[in-house]
Amino acid sequence: MSARVSRRARIHGLPAIQLENKWLKVSILPGVGAKIYDLVWKPTGKNILWHNPRILPQTYPIESEFDNYWCGGWDDAFPTCDECVFRGQRYPSLGELRSLRWKVDSTGRQGGSAVARLSTLGPISPVSAVKTVTLEGQAPVVRMHYKIVNLGPMNVDFLWGTHPAVSITDHTILHIPARHGIAAQCNDLALGHVGQRYDWPILETKSARIAMDKVQGIDANLCFGHYAIDLEDGWYAIEDAESGEGFLVRFPPDQCPCLWLWLNYGGWRGLHHVIVEPWTSVPVNLAQAHEQKTSRCLRPGEEFSVEVRATLYHKPETLEDALGRL
């Protein structure tokens, strides 16, 4: 069965592109940063991506506070994750491209796969960005290729990351092949100090011993922002240990050598989700990364490109089986 693509869909009144094959339905919102809003496992109708129950997808100005408009789904970030001021310019949370109306350059089929190509120009940075989403025809695999080109006469310093918000249960576990973690944020100051380095996945503090790879319930009233570093391979999986359902992401570790973990167990705005984000560097604040000499740089005319692949798996298939198709 070949995959198919449609440009006629609408989600909450917004134009949407939908890619479908036997297993998956993928919905993209060009008018909201070209985010992937839905990633649905068709046999059960379950959406692996988390949606904010209090905020519907909508357009919003670039300078708006991202969190107040964030509807969930899968966003991408450039040139920063944290809001910051860098070289006299204020960059909003998740950067300058996440709220733009992207142009749909093309949609169609290529060799049995469904493909959507979207593009935009940076309003702050002199860059062009192209995002190509491909749903394979013969497997439950989504590929996202991202290309950014420096159009200006000067160097462009940047970070890049991708930000899929995933629905969780009390049985969710995080499979992350990291050797170390770094604590950066927590709404309970007793649960790790900023900069604390630990052997992944066990965080030990004066008051607790926490298995960071085990999700907690919403009643925990906690939220963590941690880095997973010293990766042994370029993948991670978020799996429900009870049902055997899993979301697997593969990324190039030479380009994205770290993961930013946003683990929200009710402690941020009373919501419950996890976001495991491949990033080009630590920290995920452009101003701080540049100061620490960990940011990336595009010279005039240079391009940065990266491809991220994702799949879903279900019992009796295992994580190892799913890794074999990525």
C-alpha positions, 0 to 999 in steps of 0.5 A: 500500500502506498502512502497518500497526502491531502492538502484539504484537511482542516483542524480547528479551523486551520488548514492542515496537510495530512499524510497517511499510510496503512499504520499512521496518520500525520497532520501538519499545521503550516500556519503554526510553525509547520508543526506536526500536530497529530501522529496517530496509530490508525489500528487503534486511533491513538494519538501518540502526541500530547495536546494541551487540553486548555489551548487549541492550535491557533496563529499567534505573533512571533513575540508572544509568550510561547507557553501561553499559546502552546497547543502541544504536538511536535514543534522545532526550535531555532536558534534557541530553546530558552528565551534570550537576548543575543547580540541585541536581539530578543529571541522568544522561547523556542525561537523565531520560526515556531509561530510563522505561517510556512509556505507549502512548496509541494505535496505529493508521492515519491516512490510510494511515500507521501511527501510534504515540503514547506519553507519559510524565511527567518524574521530575525535571522537572515536564514531560509528554512525548509522542512520536508516531512516524508511518510513511508509507504511500506512501514510506519516510519516518518522522516523529517528533514530540516535545512537552514541556510544563511542568506546574510553577509555575516555569521549566524550563531544558532542552536537547533532542536526538535520538540515532540510532546508525548502523552504518558501514563503512570507506566511510561518509561524512558529508554535513553542510551545516555551515560550521564544526566545534568539537572538544570530545573526542578520546581522542588529545589530539594530534588537536585541542584542546578548543574548537578551531574549524575550517572543516568538514570539515577539522580541521588539528592540529600532527600531522595533517590529518583529513577529519572527514566520512570515517569511519575503521575500527575499528582507528584506535582513535579517538573524537571528540566534535565540534560541527557549527555554522553549518548552511546547512540542516537535514539530514544524511546518512550514506552508504556511498559504495561501496554507495550506501545512505544514511540521511537526517535532516531537522530544523528548524534554527531549533529545532536549530541545531547537530549533536553528532557522536559518531564512534567508530572503536574508541576508545570501548569497542572499538565502531564507529558514528557518531551525528549528533545535532540539538541545541537548543544548544551545549554539550550539557551543561545546566549549562554551557549555562545558564551560557553563556546558550544553554539553552532555557526553558519558562515555566509552561504552555509547550510545546516541540515539534519534528519530525524526519523520516528516510528511507533511500535506495539506488542508483540513487536519490541524496541529492538525490532523497531530500531531495525527499521530506522 
